[in-house]
């Protein structure tokens, strides 16, 4: 896993020890879901969600809405079954969260953009040709650096 990403996640937990309710995903569950997603989940992301209790956390982002970091079943359903995920899955977008407001505009990373990719909000009315996306963080490590308690 990318060292900047490791440092950012560990610093978030040091800064906010109250974020103790997240879970580490079971590797067998992750591998099962990854098979259903045609092995699109990169190894660095598998390490992130199995080694750190980030899944299920609700965090805030400056100038943004509250975000719930998805558990593995939510990653699957928001990537493969729900809009906009199923429309853009083949372009390499993996859902990492839902928004706490329920508006249907989840956050995604592109598995094609390295081991510390940008974080995008992709709007629920996205299309497959040119999804309407908003850059939330230049890197996933930046996302964890900016995360706040809600």
C-alpha positions in Angstrom: 0.0 0.0 0.0 1.2 3.5 -0.7 3.1 5.0 2.2 1.3 8.4 2.0 -2.0 6.6 2.2 -0.9 4.6 5.2 0.3 7.7 7.0 -2.9 9.6 6.2 -5.1 6.9 7.6 -3.0 6.4 10.7 -2.9 10.2 11.3 -6.7 10.4 10.9 -7.2 7.8 13.7 -4.6 9.6 15.9 -6.4 12.9 15.3 -9.8 11.5 15.9 -9.6 8.6 18.4 -13.4 8.7 18.5 -13.5 7.1 15.1 -13.3 3.7 16.7 -16.5 2.2 15.3 -15.4 1.4 11.8 -14.6 -2.2 10.9 -11.8 -4.0 9.2 -13.3 -6.2 6.5 -12.8 -9.9 6.5 -10.4 -10.9 3.7 -12.6 -13.9 2.7 -15.6 -11.6 2.2 -13.5 -9.1 0.3 -12.1 -11.8 -2.0 -15.6 -13.1 -2.6 -16.9 -9.7 -3.6 -13.8 -9.1 -5.7 -14.5 -12.2 -7.7 -18.1 -10.9 -8.3 -16.5 -7.7 -9.5 -14.2 -9.5 -12.0 -11.2 -8.8 -9.7 -11.4 -5.1 -10.2 -10.5 -4.2 -6.5 -6.8 -3.5 -6.5 -4.5 -5.1 -3.9 -3.7 -1.8 -2.2 -7.4 -1.2 -1.6 -7.9 -4.7 -0.3 -5.1 -4.0 2.2 -6.6 -0.7 3.2 -10.0 -2.1 4.1 -8.7 -5.3 5.7 -5.9 -3.7 7.7 -7.6 -0.5 8.9 -11.1 -0.1 10.4 -12.3 2.5 7.9 -15.4 0.7 6.6 -18.6 2.1 8.1 -17.0 5.4 9.3 -19.0 8.6 8.8 -16.7 11.5 8.2 -17.0 15.1 7.1 -15.2 16.9 4.3 -14.6 20.6 4.2 -17.1 22.3 1.8 -18.7 18.9 1.2 -21.4 16.7 2.6 -21.0 14.0 5.2 -19.7 10.7 3.9 -20.1 7.1 5.0 -17.2 4.9 4.0 -18.7 1.8 2.5 -18.5 -1.7 3.9 -17.7 -4.4 1.3 -21.3 -5.2 0.5 -22.0 -1.5 -0.1 -18.9 -1.3 -2.3 -20.3 -4.1 -4.4 -23.9 -2.9 -4.6 -22.9 0.8 -5.3 -20.3 -0.4 -7.9 -22.2 -3.2 -9.7 -25.9 -2.8 -9.0 -26.9 0.8 -8.4 -26.6 4.0 -10.5 -24.2 5.5 -11.2 -21.8 2.6 -10.3 -23.1 0.0 -12.7 -23.0 2.6 -15.6 -19.3 3.4 -15.0 -17.9 0.2 -13.5 -16.4 -0.9 -16.9 -14.4 2.4 -16.9 -12.7 1.3 -13.7 -14.6 3.3 -11.1 -14.9 1.6 -7.7 -17.4 3.0 -5.2 -15.8 3.8 -1.8 -18.7 5.5 0.0 -22.2 6.8 0.0 -23.2 10.2 1.1 -24.9 10.4 4.4 -27.6 12.7 3.0 -29.0 9.9 0.8 -28.8 12.0 -2.3 -27.3 9.1 -4.3 -24.0 10.8 -5.2 -21.4 8.4 -3.9 -17.6 8.7 -4.0 -15.5 6.7 -6.3 -11.8 6.1 -7.1 -10.6 5.0 -10.5 -8.7 1.7 -10.2 -6.8 2.9 -13.3 -5.2 5.9 -11.6 -2.5 4.3 -9.4 -2.3 3.3 -5.7 -3.3 6.7 -4.3 -5.9 7.8 -6.9 -8.1 10.9 -6.9 -11.5 10.7 -5.1 -14.5 11.7 -7.2 -18.1 12.3 -6.5 -20.0 10.9 -9.5 -23.5 12.2 -9.6 -26.3 9.7 -9.7 -27.5 10.9 -13.1 -24.2 10.0 -14.7 -24.0 8.5 -18.1 -21.4 6.0 -19.4 -19.9 8.3 -22.1 -18.9 11.2 -19.9 -19.9 10.9 -16.2 -20.5 14.1 -14.4 -17.9 14.0 -11.7 -16.6 16.4 -9.1 -13.1 16.1 -7.7 -13.3 15.7 -3.9 -9.6 15.1 -3.3 -6.5 15.0 -5.5 -5.4 11.7 -3.8 -7.1 9.2 -1.5 -4.5 10.2 1.1 -5.6 13.8 0.9 -9.2 12.6 1.5 -8.1 11.0 4.8 -6.1 14.1 5.6 -9.1 16.3 5.2 -11.6 14.0 7.0 -13.2 15.5 10.0 -15.5 14.2 12.8 -19.2 14.7 12.2 
